[in-house]
């Protein structure tokens, strides 16, 4: 295997995208571009599509060098630790890794992310309920309501208090889900 370096400029210019500019095509480090795409988890065919843009500038990409770099970068991306990090950040998994360990780690991270999102939703919803209950108390104390309006507000208050109670129970249980070990079920006997 040939030794190679990743020019810092190529990494900075290519950060976060899979398109390739004219300058990048003319001065390309195909292995470096491939490494960057692989390390970012870009799908291989998307990277090749980006390289095809170089044809517009009369430059043919060295696909073998690109593939070599891509495979090296993808190996870094597909580390289980990265899978967990991506999952816990809520980054969707695009299926580029052929690794059970990566997918399991991503799933564990994503499960924790989902719990955190649900906790945030519950907190926001309880705040909304508390504000509405305060408004209902003020409306009921205003003495400007007819009997039908009062009954409707009492019913709404009861429903909101019941929902808040359920949400508080759920919120109390959700942290336990973050502490549960992952379970792998095998269908083999």
Helices and strands as residue ranges (DSSP letters): H 8-14, H 22-26, H 30-39, H 44-52, G 53-57, H 63-77, H 80-88, H 100-141, H 147-179
